[in-house]
Amino acid sequence: MSEPLSTNEQKRQIHILASSIGIEDEDRRADMQEMYGVRSSKDLSYGQADEYILHLEKRAMASGVLKHPNRRQKAKKYDDLGNRPGMASPGQMRLIEYQWSRVSYYIDPVDRARALNHFLHKRFKRSGITMLEWEMVPKVIHALEAMYAQKVREAEVAT
């Protein structure tokens, strides 16, 4: 199982940071070739892209272009888990939680999380959201979208 590739947001950050500190495209490509064996940000893995962004941020801060990295200012839920190879990303886990909130009948966040973990265990044989492999994320999202569509249909029939 290979690690997912860089996201569009990561590629955007790489290009913005590189241009802000005056790194030409060819120099950036040579840099990535030397560090990761690839010549394009689209060929970086998710983890490599994150590492390269940190590298560029340090250069930008050293040159005085960047005072504080924007992306590090406010941590979001699951960001502390980092980007574990082969596992669902923090953003994917937040998306699943959001979609679950649309179909769950629980109001209390603790009860809702417990119900989500039960759903994931029963349907996907995973003990919780943090144990989802990235390959399973589309299946979970598809199931939750189908559940939401069913909930909407039932609400329309009831009215």
GULUMKE-258720 format. One record per atom (N, C-alpha, C): residue in one letter; chain; atom name; x, y, z; residue number from 1. Coordinates in Angstrom, 2 decimals. Last residue first. Example, Ala and Ser with C-alpha at 12.3 -4.5 7.8 and 13.67 -1.06 7.14 Angstrom:
BEGIN
code, unit, site, px, py, pz, pos
s, A, N, 12.85, -2.25, 7.08, 2
s, A, CA, 13.67, -1.06, 7.14, 2
s, A, C, 12.90, 0.03, 7.87, 2
a, A, N, 13.19, -5.69, 7.80, 1
a, A, CA, 12.30, -4.50, 7.80, 1
a, A, C, 13.20, -3.30, 7.80, 1
END
This chain:
BEGIN
code, unit, site, px, py, pz, pos
t, A, N, -43.37, 14.93, 5.17, 159
t, A, CA, -44.03, 16.24, 5.09, 159
t, A, C, -45.14, 16.27, 4.08, 159
a, A, N, -42.37, 12.38, 4.92, 158
a, A, CA, -43.05, 12.72, 6.16, 158
a, A, C, -43.80, 14.05, 6.07, 158
v, A, N, -41.01, 12.51, 2.55, 157
v, A, CA, -42.21, 11.70, 2.61, 157
v, A, C, -43.05, 12.07, 3.83, 157
e, A, N, -38.83, 14.08, 3.33, 156
e, A, CA, -39.75, 14.57, 2.30, 156
e, A, C, -41.06, 13.82, 2.32, 156
a, A, N, -37.57, 12.40, 5.14, 155
a, A, CA, -38.10, 13.69, 5.62, 155
a, A, C, -39.09, 14.27, 4.62, 155
e, A, N, -36.77, 10.35, 3.47, 154
e, A, CA, -37.72, 10.06, 4.52, 154
e, A, C, -38.36, 11.35, 5.06, 154
r, A, N, -34.89, 11.74, 1.88, 153
r, A, CA, -36.10, 11.15, 1.26, 153
r, A, C, -37.17, 10.88, 2.31, 153
v, A, N, -32.99, 12.34, 3.85, 152
v, A, CA, -33.68, 13.43, 3.16, 152
v, A, C, -34.98, 12.91, 2.53, 152
k, A, N, -32.13, 9.76, 4.50, 151
k, A, CA, -32.72, 10.60, 5.55, 151
k, A, C, -33.52, 11.74, 4.92, 151
q, A, N, -31.01, 9.00, 2.06, 150
q, A, CA, -32.17, 8.27, 2.59, 150
q, A, C, -32.89, 9.10, 3.65, 150
a, A, N, -28.87, 10.78, 1.96, 149
a, A, CA, -29.90, 10.83, 0.92, 149
a, A, C, -31.17, 10.12, 1.38, 149
y, A, N, -27.42, 9.82, 4.16, 148
y, A, CA, -27.98, 11.18, 4.19, 148
y, A, C, -29.10, 11.32, 3.15, 148
m, A, N, -26.68, 7.30, 3.24, 147
m, A, CA, -27.51, 7.41, 4.45, 147
m, A, C, -28.17, 8.78, 4.53, 147
a, A, N, -25.08, 8.05, 1.10, 146
a, A, CA, -26.29, 7.28, 0.85, 146
a, A, C, -27.24, 7.35, 2.05, 146
e, A, N, -23.03, 9.32, 2.51, 145
e, A, CA, -23.83, 10.10, 1.56, 145
e, A, C, -25.14, 9.38, 1.24, 145
l, A, N, -22.01, 7.13, 3.91, 144
l, A, CA, -22.62, 8.23, 4.65, 144
l, A, C, -23.48, 9.12, 3.74, 144
a, A, N, -21.02, 5.58, 1.78, 143
a, A, CA, -22.05, 5.04, 2.66, 143
a, A, C, -22.77, 6.15, 3.41, 143
h, A, N, -19.06, 7.35, 0.77, 142
h, A, CA, -20.18, 6.92, -0.08, 142
h, A, C, -21.33, 6.38, 0.78, 142
i, A, N, -17.33, 7.46, 2.97, 141
i, A, CA, -18.02, 8.67, 2.52, 141
i, A, C, -19.23, 8.31, 1.65, 141
v, A, N, -16.44, 4.81, 2.98, 140
v, A, CA, -17.15, 5.35, 4.14, 140
v, A, C, -17.96, 6.58, 3.73, 140
k, A, N, -15.18, 4.71, 0.47, 139
k, A, CA, -16.28, 3.78, 0.79, 139
k, A, C, -17.11, 4.30, 1.95, 139
p, A, N, -13.15, 6.64, 0.70, 138
p, A, CA, -14.24, 6.83, -0.27, 138
p, A, C, -15.44, 5.92, 0.00, 138
v, A, N, -11.59, 5.41, 2.88, 137
v, A, CA, -12.29, 6.68, 3.04, 137
v, A, C, -13.40, 6.87, 2.00, 137
m, A, N, -10.04, 3.24, 2.35, 136
m, A, CA, -11.41, 2.99, 2.78, 136
m, A, C, -12.24, 4.26, 2.85, 136
e, A, N, -7.53, 4.19, 1.77, 135
e, A, CA, -8.26, 3.52, 0.69, 135
e, A, C, -9.73, 3.31, 1.05, 135
w, A, N, -6.56, 5.06, 4.19, 134
w, A, CA, -6.99, 6.08, 3.22, 134
w, A, C, -7.79, 5.46, 2.08, 134
e, A, N, -7.93, 3.21, 6.93, 133
e, A, CA, -6.91, 3.37, 5.90, 133
e, A, C, -7.45, 4.36, 4.87, 133
l, A, N, -8.91, 4.10, 10.18, 132
l, A, CA, -9.29, 3.97, 8.78, 132
l, A, C, -8.09, 4.15, 7.85, 132
m, A, N, -8.54, 4.59, 12.82, 131
m, A, CA, -8.00, 3.33, 12.31, 131
m, A, C, -8.37, 3.09, 10.84, 131
t, A, N, -9.87, 6.80, 13.66, 130
t, A, CA, -8.41, 6.91, 13.53, 130
t, A, C, -7.77, 5.64, 12.98, 130
i, A, N, -12.47, 5.88, 13.93, 129
i, A, CA, -12.14, 6.74, 12.79, 129
i, A, C, -10.63, 6.85, 12.59, 129
g, A, N, -12.36, 2.41, 14.99, 128
g, A, CA, -12.67, 3.83, 15.11, 128
g, A, C, -12.17, 4.61, 13.93, 128
s, A, N, -12.00, -0.23, 14.38, 127
s, A, CA, -12.40, 0.10, 15.75, 127
s, A, C, -12.71, 1.58, 15.95, 127
r, A, N, -13.47, -1.68, 11.51, 126
r, A, CA, -12.44, -0.80, 12.06, 126
r, A, C, -12.91, -0.30, 13.41, 126
k, A, N, -15.38, -2.98, 9.89, 125
k, A, CA, -14.46, -3.76, 10.73, 125
k, A, C, -13.26, -2.94, 11.20, 125
f, A, N, -17.37, -1.61, 8.62, 124
f, A, CA, -16.05, -1.65, 7.96, 124
f, A, C, -14.99, -2.40, 8.76, 124
r, A, N, -19.75, -1.90, 10.13, 123
r, A, CA, -19.81, -1.86, 8.66, 123
r, A, C, -18.46, -2.09, 7.98, 123
k, A, N, -18.99, -2.01, 12.85, 122
k, A, CA, -20.00, -2.94, 12.31, 122
k, A, C, -19.92, -3.04, 10.78, 122
h, A, N, -17.11, 0.06, 13.07, 121
h, A, CA, -16.77, -1.32, 13.45, 121
h, A, C, -17.71, -2.32, 12.80, 121
l, A, N, -18.53, 2.29, 12.22, 120
l, A, CA, -17.31, 1.90, 11.50, 120
l, A, C, -16.90, 0.46, 11.83, 120
f, A, N, -20.61, 2.30, 14.18, 119
f, A, CA, -20.91, 2.18, 12.75, 119
f, A, C, -19.69, 1.68, 11.97, 119
h, A, N, -19.05, 2.77, 16.48, 118
h, A, CA, -19.85, 1.54, 16.36, 118
h, A, C, -20.19, 1.26, 14.90, 118
n, A, N, -18.04, 5.30, 15.88, 117
n, A, CA, -17.11, 4.18, 16.04, 117
n, A, C, -17.83, 2.84, 15.92, 117
l, A, N, -20.49, 6.69, 15.88, 116
l, A, CA, -19.68, 6.62, 14.66, 116
l, A, C, -18.71, 5.45, 14.74, 116
a, A, N, -21.21, 6.42, 18.57, 115
a, A, CA, -22.06, 5.83, 17.54, 115
a, A, C, -21.30, 5.70, 16.22, 115
r, A, N, -19.16, 7.90, 19.76, 114
r, A, CA, -19.32, 6.49, 20.10, 114
r, A, C, -20.15, 5.78, 19.03, 114
a, A, N, -19.76, 10.42, 18.69, 113
a, A, CA, -18.48, 9.78, 18.37, 113
a, A, C, -18.54, 8.28, 18.65, 113
r, A, N, -22.26, 10.85, 19.91, 112
r, A, CA, -22.15, 10.82, 18.45, 112
r, A, C, -20.87, 10.12, 18.02, 112
d, A, N, -21.57, 10.93, 22.61, 111
d, A, CA, -22.47, 9.87, 22.13, 111
d, A, C, -22.37, 9.72, 20.61, 111
v, A, N, -20.00, 13.23, 22.51, 110
v, A, CA, -19.42, 11.97, 22.98, 110
v, A, C, -20.26, 10.80, 22.48, 110
p, A, N, -21.79, 15.25, 21.62, 109
p, A, CA, -20.62, 14.87, 20.82, 109
p, A, C, -19.98, 13.54, 21.23, 109
d, A, N, -25.28, 14.90, 21.65, 108
d, A, CA, -24.08, 14.95, 22.48, 108
d, A, C, -22.87, 14.46, 21.67, 108
i, A, N, -27.09, 14.13, 19.70, 107
i, A, CA, -26.72, 15.55, 19.81, 107
i, A, C, -25.42, 15.69, 20.59, 107
y, A, N, -27.76, 11.51, 17.44, 106
y, A, CA, -27.19, 11.95, 18.71, 106
y, A, C, -26.79, 13.41, 18.65, 106
y, A, N, -28.43, 10.70, 14.99, 105
y, A, CA, -29.52, 11.25, 15.79, 105
y, A, C, -29.02, 11.76, 17.14, 105
s, A, N, -26.51, 11.29, 12.05, 104
s, A, CA, -26.63, 10.78, 13.41, 104
s, A, C, -27.79, 11.46, 14.14, 104
v, A, N, -26.20, 12.58, 9.67, 103
v, A, CA, -27.08, 11.41, 9.70, 103
v, A, C, -27.32, 10.88, 11.10, 103
r, A, N, -24.50, 14.72, 10.05, 102
r, A, CA, -25.72, 14.95, 9.27, 102
r, A, C, -26.69, 13.78, 9.35, 102
s, A, N, -22.34, 13.66, 11.35, 101
s, A, CA, -23.20, 14.57, 12.12, 101
s, A, C, -24.51, 14.84, 11.38, 101
w, A, N, -21.10, 12.31, 9.27, 100
w, A, CA, -21.79, 11.53, 10.29, 100
w, A, C, -22.74, 12.42, 11.09, 100
q, A, N, -19.95, 14.45, 7.97, 99
q, A, CA, -21.01, 13.71, 7.30, 99
q, A, C, -21.80, 12.85, 8.29, 99
y, A, N, -18.07, 15.18, 9.94, 98
y, A, CA, -19.11, 16.12, 9.51, 98
y, A, C, -20.27, 15.37, 8.86, 98
e, A, N, -16.49, 12.86, 10.04, 97
e, A, CA, -17.24, 13.29, 11.22, 97
e, A, C, -18.36, 14.27, 10.86, 97
i, A, N, -15.46, 12.94, 7.43, 96
i, A, CA, -16.30, 11.81, 7.85, 96
i, A, C, -17.12, 12.19, 9.07, 96
l, A, N, -13.95, 15.30, 7.62, 95
l, A, CA, -15.06, 15.19, 6.66, 95
l, A, C, -16.01, 14.07, 7.05, 95
r, A, N, -12.04, 14.56, 9.53, 94
r, A, CA, -12.98, 15.64, 9.84, 94
r, A, C, -14.19, 15.60, 8.90, 94
m, A, N, -10.72, 12.57, 8.08, 93
m, A, CA, -11.42, 12.20, 9.30, 93
m, A, C, -12.42, 13.28, 9.71, 93
q, A, N, -9.64, 14.13, 6.04, 92
q, A, CA, -10.60, 13.10, 5.70, 92
q, A, C, -11.40, 12.67, 6.93, 92
g, A, N, -7.87, 15.73, 7.52, 91
g, A, CA, -8.99, 16.34, 6.79, 91
g, A, C, -10.05, 15.32, 6.42, 91
p, A, N, -6.01, 13.78, 8.46, 90
p, A, CA, -6.84, 14.55, 9.40, 90
p, A, C, -8.05, 15.18, 8.72, 90
s, A, N, -6.27, 10.85, 6.32, 89
s, A, CA, -5.66, 12.12, 6.72, 89
s, A, C, -6.55, 12.82, 7.73, 89
a, A, N, -6.08, 7.36, 6.90, 88
a, A, CA, -6.89, 8.54, 6.57, 88
a, A, C, -6.21, 9.79, 7.10, 88
m, A, N, -2.89, 5.81, 6.10, 87
m, A, CA, -4.07, 6.01, 6.93, 87
m, A, C, -4.83, 7.27, 6.48, 87
g, A, N, -0.52, 5.61, 4.70, 86
g, A, CA, -1.55, 4.61, 4.46, 86
g, A, C, -2.84, 4.81, 5.23, 86
p, A, N, 1.34, 7.30, 7.11, 85
p, A, CA, 1.34, 6.62, 5.81, 85
p, A, C, 0.26, 5.54, 5.75, 85
r, A, N, -0.20, 9.92, 8.75, 84
r, A, CA, 0.31, 8.57, 8.90, 84
r, A, C, 0.24, 7.86, 7.56, 84
n, A, N, 0.25, 12.92, 9.40, 83
n, A, CA, -0.13, 12.24, 8.17, 83
n, A, C, 0.53, 10.87, 8.19, 83
g, A, N, -1.01, 13.77, 12.64, 82
g, A, CA, -0.10, 13.92, 11.51, 82
g, A, C, -0.63, 13.19, 10.29, 82
l, A, N, -2.43, 13.88, 14.88, 81
l, A, CA, -2.11, 12.53, 14.38, 81
l, A, C, -1.15, 12.59, 13.21, 81
d, A, N, -3.00, 16.51, 15.22, 80
d, A, CA, -1.94, 15.95, 16.05, 80
d, A, C, -1.57, 14.52, 15.63, 80
d, A, N, -5.21, 16.93, 13.66, 79
d, A, CA, -3.92, 17.35, 13.13, 79
d, A, C, -2.76, 16.77, 13.93, 79
y, A, N, -7.61, 16.28, 14.93, 78
y, A, CA, -6.86, 15.19, 14.29, 78
y, A, C, -5.52, 15.63, 13.70, 78
k, A, N, -8.82, 19.56, 14.68, 77
k, A, CA, -8.99, 18.22, 15.21, 77
k, A, C, -8.28, 17.21, 14.32, 77
k, A, N, -6.22, 21.96, 14.02, 76
k, A, CA, -7.58, 21.45, 13.90, 76
k, A, C, -7.63, 20.03, 14.46, 76
a, A, N, -4.32, 24.69, 15.17, 75
a, A, CA, -4.44, 23.25, 14.95, 75
a, A, C, -5.91, 22.86, 14.91, 75
k, A, N, -3.31, 27.57, 13.83, 74
k, A, CA, -4.44, 27.00, 14.55, 74
k, A, C, -4.57, 25.53, 14.19, 74
q, A, N, -0.74, 28.03, 12.64, 73
q, A, CA, -1.29, 28.90, 13.67, 73
q, A, C, -2.40, 28.25, 14.48, 73
r, A, N, 0.38, 26.77, 10.52, 72
r, A, CA, 0.68, 26.21, 11.84, 72
r, A, C, 0.00, 27.00, 12.96, 72
r, A, N, -0.07, 28.11, 8.21, 71
r, A, CA, -0.73, 26.83, 8.37, 71
r, A, C, -0.50, 26.21, 9.74, 71
n, A, N, 1.55, 30.40, 8.34, 70
n, A, CA, 0.10, 30.49, 8.52, 70
n, A, C, -0.54, 29.15, 8.84, 70
p, A, N, 4.56, 30.79, 10.00, 69
p, A, CA, 3.84, 29.97, 9.02, 69
p, A, C, 2.34, 29.97, 9.30, 69
h, A, N, 5.52, 34.10, 10.48, 68
h, A, CA, 5.01, 32.90, 11.13, 68
h, A, C, 4.28, 32.08, 10.07, 68
k, A, N, 6.93, 35.66, 8.54, 67
k, A, CA, 7.13, 35.84, 9.98, 67
k, A, C, 6.73, 34.58, 10.74, 67
l, A, N, 8.61, 35.49, 5.54, 66
l, A, CA, 7.52, 34.90, 6.31, 66
l, A, C, 7.84, 35.06, 7.79, 66
v, A, N, 10.82, 36.81, 4.65, 65
v, A, CA, 9.60, 36.90, 3.85, 65
v, A, C, 8.39, 36.45, 4.66, 65
g, A, N, 13.22, 36.39, 5.92, 64
g, A, CA, 12.39, 37.48, 6.39, 64
g, A, C, 11.10, 37.67, 5.61, 64
s, A, N, 14.75, 34.22, 5.41, 63
s, A, CA, 14.95, 35.36, 4.52, 63
s, A, C, 14.08, 36.56, 4.91, 63
a, A, N, 13.78, 32.47, 7.32, 62
a, A, CA, 15.18, 32.91, 7.41, 62
a, A, C, 15.44, 34.13, 6.55, 62
m, A, N, 11.21, 32.05, 6.34, 61
m, A, CA, 11.37, 32.73, 7.63, 61
m, A, C, 12.80, 33.26, 7.77, 61
a, A, N, 11.83, 30.68, 4.00, 60
a, A, CA, 11.09, 31.95, 3.91, 60
a, A, C, 11.22, 32.74, 5.21, 60
r, A, N, 13.06, 28.42, 5.03, 59
r, A, CA, 13.83, 29.32, 4.16, 59
r, A, C, 13.16, 30.69, 4.08, 59
k, A, N, 10.88, 27.34, 6.41, 58
k, A, CA, 12.10, 27.70, 7.14, 58
k, A, C, 12.96, 28.67, 6.33, 58
e, A, N, 9.17, 26.86, 4.24, 57
e, A, CA, 8.78, 27.82, 5.28, 57
e, A, C, 9.99, 28.28, 6.08, 57
l, A, N, 10.57, 24.86, 2.86, 56
l, A, CA, 10.39, 26.17, 2.23, 56
l, A, C, 9.99, 27.24, 3.26, 56
h, A, N, 10.38, 22.80, 4.81, 55
h, A, CA, 11.69, 23.24, 4.32, 55
h, A, C, 11.59, 24.65, 3.72, 55
l, A, N, 7.59, 22.49, 4.88, 54
l, A, CA, 8.31, 22.93, 6.09, 54
l, A, C, 9.69, 23.48, 5.72, 54
i, A, N, 7.26, 21.55, 2.26, 53
i, A, CA, 6.63, 22.81, 2.66, 53
i, A, C, 7.32, 23.36, 3.91, 53
y, A, N, 8.55, 19.10, 2.47, 52
y, A, CA, 9.10, 20.12, 1.58, 52
y, A, C, 8.52, 21.51, 1.91, 52
e, A, N, 6.82, 17.76, 4.23, 51
e, A, CA, 8.21, 17.99, 4.62, 51
e, A, C, 8.84, 19.11, 3.78, 51
d, A, N, 4.54, 17.64, 2.63, 50
d, A, CA, 4.49, 18.33, 3.91, 50
d, A, C, 5.89, 18.69, 4.39, 50
a, A, N, 5.55, 16.09, 0.54, 49
a, A, CA, 5.08, 17.45, 0.27, 49
a, A, C, 5.03, 18.25, 1.56, 49
q, A, N, 6.05, 13.69, 1.89, 48
q, A, CA, 7.15, 14.43, 1.29, 48
q, A, C, 6.76, 15.87, 1.02, 48
g, A, N, 3.40, 12.95, 2.60, 47
g, A, CA, 4.40, 13.24, 3.63, 47
g, A, C, 5.58, 14.04, 3.10, 47
y, A, N, 2.29, 12.55, 0.04, 46
y, A, CA, 1.68, 13.50, 0.97, 46
y, A, C, 2.71, 13.93, 2.02, 46
s, A, N, 4.90, 12.42, -2.44, 45
s, A, CA, 3.89, 11.80, -1.58, 45
s, A, C, 3.35, 12.87, -0.64, 45
l, A, N, 5.22, 14.19, -5.54, 44
l, A, CA, 5.59, 14.00, -4.14, 44
l, A, C, 4.51, 13.22, -3.42, 44
d, A, N, 4.26, 14.77, -8.01, 43
d, A, CA, 4.80, 13.43, -7.83, 43
d, A, C, 5.28, 13.17, -6.40, 43
k, A, N, 3.59, 17.41, -8.00, 42
k, A, CA, 2.48, 16.45, -8.12, 42
k, A, C, 2.95, 15.01, -7.92, 42
s, A, N, 5.98, 18.74, -8.02, 41
s, A, CA, 5.28, 18.62, -6.73, 41
s, A, C, 4.12, 17.63, -6.81, 41
s, A, N, 8.54, 17.14, -9.93, 40
s, A, CA, 7.29, 17.90, -9.88, 40
s, A, C, 6.61, 17.69, -8.53, 40
r, A, N, 10.66, 15.49, -9.97, 39
r, A, CA, 10.86, 16.84, -10.51, 39
r, A, C, 9.61, 17.70, -10.46, 39
v, A, N, 12.09, 13.34, -7.43, 38
v, A, CA, 11.01, 13.72, -8.35, 38
v, A, C, 11.23, 15.14, -8.83, 38
g, A, N, 13.84, 12.74, -5.38, 37
g, A, CA, 13.92, 11.96, -6.62, 37
g, A, C, 12.78, 12.21, -7.59, 37
y, A, N, 13.98, 14.28, -3.12, 36
y, A, CA, 12.98, 13.22, -3.17, 36
y, A, C, 13.01, 12.36, -4.44, 36
m, A, N, 16.18, 16.08, -3.25, 35
m, A, CA, 15.64, 15.66, -1.95, 35
m, A, C, 14.78, 14.40, -2.04, 35
e, A, N, 16.75, 16.43, -5.98, 34
e, A, CA, 17.83, 16.07, -5.05, 34
e, A, C, 17.28, 15.49, -3.74, 34
q, A, N, 14.23, 17.13, -6.94, 33
q, A, CA, 14.93, 15.97, -7.52, 33
q, A, C, 16.00, 15.48, -6.54, 33
m, A, N, 13.72, 19.46, -5.53, 32
m, A, CA, 12.87, 18.28, -5.28, 32
m, A, C, 13.54, 17.01, -5.82, 32
d, A, N, 15.76, 21.06, -6.72, 31
d, A, CA, 15.71, 20.85, -5.27, 31
d, A, C, 14.91, 19.59, -4.94, 31
a, A, N, 14.95, 21.10, -9.35, 30
a, A, CA, 16.24, 20.49, -9.02, 30
a, A, C, 16.30, 20.17, -7.52, 30
r, A, N, 12.55, 22.51, -9.04, 29
r, A, CA, 12.53, 21.14, -9.57, 29
r, A, C, 13.83, 20.40, -9.23, 29
r, A, N, 13.55, 24.95, -8.15, 28
r, A, CA, 12.65, 24.19, -7.29, 28
r, A, C, 12.61, 22.74, -7.72, 28
d, A, N, 15.00, 25.71, -10.41, 27
d, A, CA, 15.71, 25.49, -9.15, 27
d, A, C, 14.86, 24.67, -8.18, 27
e, A, N, 12.90, 25.99, -12.24, 26
e, A, CA, 13.94, 25.00, -12.50, 26
e, A, C, 14.74, 24.69, -11.24, 26
d, A, N, 11.38, 28.10, -11.06, 25
d, A, CA, 10.82, 26.76, -11.28, 25
d, A, C, 11.90, 25.70, -11.44, 25
e, A, N, 13.25, 30.00, -8.60, 24
e, A, CA, 12.75, 29.77, -9.96, 24
e, A, C, 12.26, 28.32, -10.09, 24
i, A, N, 12.56, 31.51, -5.63, 23
i, A, CA, 13.08, 30.27, -6.20, 23
i, A, C, 12.43, 30.07, -7.57, 23
g, A, N, 11.72, 33.72, -4.11, 22
g, A, CA, 12.48, 33.90, -5.34, 22
g, A, C, 13.11, 32.65, -5.92, 22
i, A, N, 10.01, 33.45, -2.09, 21
i, A, CA, 11.42, 33.60, -1.72, 21
i, A, C, 12.34, 33.61, -2.94, 21
s, A, N, 7.61, 33.22, -3.41, 20
s, A, CA, 7.76, 34.32, -2.46, 20
s, A, C, 9.21, 34.52, -2.03, 20
s, A, N, 7.88, 30.86, -4.88, 19
s, A, CA, 7.92, 32.14, -5.61, 19
s, A, C, 8.13, 33.32, -4.65, 19
a, A, N, 7.72, 29.00, -2.76, 18
a, A, CA, 8.90, 29.06, -3.62, 18
a, A, C, 8.99, 30.40, -4.34, 18
l, A, N, 5.13, 29.52, -1.72, 17
l, A, CA, 6.33, 29.72, -0.89, 17
l, A, C, 7.58, 29.87, -1.76, 17
i, A, N, 3.54, 28.86, -3.97, 16
i, A, CA, 3.48, 30.19, -3.36, 16
i, A, C, 4.74, 30.48, -2.56, 16
h, A, N, 4.21, 26.16, -4.42, 15
h, A, CA, 4.44, 27.16, -5.46, 15
h, A, C, 4.43, 28.59, -4.89, 15
i, A, N, 3.44, 24.99, -1.96, 14
i, A, CA, 4.82, 24.85, -2.46, 14
i, A, C, 5.11, 25.95, -3.47, 14
q, A, N, 0.70, 25.55, -1.90, 13
q, A, CA, 1.59, 26.12, -0.89, 13
q, A, C, 3.04, 26.08, -1.35, 13
r, A, N, -0.17, 23.98, -4.07, 12
r, A, CA, -0.36, 25.43, -4.09, 12
r, A, C, 0.59, 26.09, -3.10, 12
k, A, N, 0.42, 21.43, -3.12, 11
k, A, CA, 1.09, 21.91, -4.34, 11
k, A, C, 1.00, 23.44, -4.44, 11
q, A, N, -1.36, 21.36, -0.94, 10
q, A, CA, 0.08, 21.27, -0.72, 10
q, A, C, 0.85, 21.81, -1.93, 10
e, A, N, -3.81, 21.50, -2.31, 9
e, A, CA, -3.45, 22.55, -1.36, 9
e, A, C, -1.94, 22.53, -1.09, 9
n, A, N, -3.79, 19.11, -3.73, 8
n, A, CA, -3.76, 20.37, -4.48, 8
n, A, C, -3.34, 21.53, -3.56, 8
t, A, N, -1.57, 16.78, -2.05, 7
t, A, CA, -2.88, 17.37, -2.34, 7
t, A, C, -2.71, 18.64, -3.16, 7
s, A, N, 0.58, 14.07, -3.03, 6
s, A, CA, 0.36, 15.41, -2.48, 6
s, A, C, -1.02, 15.93, -2.90, 6
l, A, N, -0.62, 10.63, -2.82, 5
l, A, CA, 0.15, 11.73, -3.38, 5
l, A, C, -0.23, 13.06, -2.75, 5
p, A, N, -0.55, 8.14, -0.19, 4
p, A, CA, -1.24, 8.99, -1.16, 4
p, A, C, -0.34, 10.14, -1.62, 4
e, A, N, 1.75, 5.39, -0.11, 3
e, A, CA, 1.23, 6.61, 0.50, 3
e, A, C, 0.54, 7.47, -0.56, 3
s, A, N, 0.78, 2.05, -1.01, 2
s, A, CA, 1.63, 3.23, -1.11, 2
s, A, C, 0.93, 4.44, -0.51, 2
m, A, N, 0.86, -1.16, 0.00, 1
m, A, CA, 0.00, 0.00, 0.00, 1
m, A, C, 0.91, 1.23, 0.00, 1
END
